[in-house]
């Protein structure tokens, strides 16, 4: 939203909430165990940290979507982070978010389908 229009709406008492507030960003980073990188520039992160699916998901979660589509979220994750990630996605689903997971990793799909 352009700043003049936002200011106009605020004068009418209908000030829109910022899309990326600090609270939402901090919550998303904490959920994806990335809080320690909060104040780092993207280019200063290692290649693995930048390419992490967790960083991509944290970016999406900060926008508080009602529907989350995950395309190959198992890519480049070790089993420990993957398991925690899937548990978090289940928690989000139980909290009312729609989660759609697309994966070629049939072991993960079969395992999570049971729970």
C-alpha positions as CSV (number, residue, x, y, z in Angstrom):
1,X,0.0,0.0,0.0
2,X,1.4,3.4,-0.9
3,X,2.3,5.7,2.1
4,X,-0.1,8.6,1.2
5,X,-3.1,6.2,0.9
6,X,-2.2,4.5,4.2
7,X,-1.9,8.0,5.8
8,X,-5.3,8.9,4.4
9,X,-6.9,5.7,5.8
10,X,-5.3,6.4,9.2
11,X,-6.9,9.9,9.4
12,X,-10.2,8.1,8.9
13,X,-9.4,5.8,11.8
14,X,-9.0,2.8,9.5
15,X,-5.3,2.5,9.7
16,X,-4.2,-0.9,8.2
17,X,-1.9,-3.1,10.3
18,X,1.6,-3.3,8.8
19,X,2.0,-6.5,6.8
20,X,5.3,-7.4,8.4
21,X,5.2,-6.3,12.0
22,X,8.1,-7.1,14.4
23,X,5.8,-9.3,16.5
24,X,4.9,-11.5,13.5
25,X,8.4,-11.7,12.3
26,X,9.8,-12.6,15.7
27,X,7.2,-15.2,16.3
28,X,7.8,-16.8,12.8
29,X,11.6,-16.8,13.4
30,X,11.2,-18.3,16.8
31,X,8.8,-21.0,15.5
32,X,11.3,-22.0,12.9
33,X,14.3,-21.8,15.3
34,X,15.9,-18.9,13.4
35,X,15.8,-16.2,16.0
36,X,19.5,-16.0,16.4
37,X,19.7,-14.8,12.8
38,X,17.1,-12.0,13.3
39,X,19.6,-9.1,12.8
40,X,21.8,-10.6,10.2
41,X,21.7,-9.6,6.5
42,X,20.7,-12.4,4.2
43,X,24.0,-12.3,2.3
44,X,25.9,-12.9,5.5
45,X,24.2,-16.3,6.1
46,X,25.9,-19.4,4.9
47,X,24.5,-21.1,1.8
48,X,22.8,-23.8,3.8
49,X,21.2,-21.2,6.1
50,X,19.9,-19.2,3.1
51,X,18.6,-22.2,1.2
52,X,16.9,-23.6,4.3
53,X,13.2,-24.3,3.9
54,X,12.9,-23.0,7.4
55,X,13.8,-19.5,6.3
56,X,11.3,-19.6,3.5
57,X,8.5,-20.9,5.8
58,X,9.4,-18.2,8.4
59,X,9.0,-15.6,5.7
60,X,5.6,-16.9,4.8
61,X,4.5,-17.4,8.4
62,X,5.3,-13.7,9.2
63,X,2.4,-12.8,6.8
64,X,-0.1,-14.9,8.9
65,X,-1.7,-16.7,5.9
66,X,-4.7,-18.9,6.4
67,X,-3.4,-21.4,3.9
68,X,0.2,-22.6,3.6
69,X,1.3,-24.6,0.6
70,X,4.6,-26.4,1.1
71,X,6.3,-27.6,-2.0
72,X,9.1,-30.1,-1.2
73,X,9.7,-28.8,2.4
74,X,11.9,-31.8,3.1
75,X,14.6,-30.6,0.8
76,X,18.0,-29.8,2.5
77,X,16.8,-30.6,6.0
78,X,18.3,-33.1,8.3
79,X,16.0,-35.5,10.1
80,X,16.0,-33.6,13.4
81,X,14.9,-30.3,11.8
82,X,12.6,-32.1,9.4
83,X,10.7,-33.8,12.3
84,X,10.5,-30.6,14.3
85,X,9.3,-28.7,11.2
86,X,6.5,-31.3,10.5
87,X,5.4,-31.2,14.2
88,X,5.2,-27.4,13.9
89,X,3.1,-27.7,10.7
90,X,0.8,-30.0,12.5
91,X,0.4,-27.5,15.3
92,X,-0.4,-24.8,12.8
93,X,-3.0,-27.1,11.3
94,X,-4.5,-27.8,14.7
95,X,-4.6,-24.0,15.3
96,X,-6.9,-23.6,12.2
97,X,-4.4,-23.2,9.3
98,X,-4.8,-25.2,6.2
99,X,-1.5,-27.0,5.3
100,X,-1.0,-28.5,1.9
101,X,2.3,-30.5,1.6
102,X,3.7,-31.6,-1.7
103,X,6.6,-34.1,-1.5
104,X,8.3,-36.9,-3.4
105,X,9.6,-38.2,0.0
106,X,7.0,-41.0,0.4
107,X,8.5,-42.0,3.8
108,X,7.6,-38.6,5.2
109,X,4.2,-38.5,3.5
110,X,3.3,-41.9,4.8
111,X,4.6,-41.2,8.3
112,X,2.7,-37.9,8.6
113,X,-0.5,-39.2,7.1
114,X,-0.9,-41.6,10.0
115,X,-0.7,-38.8,12.6
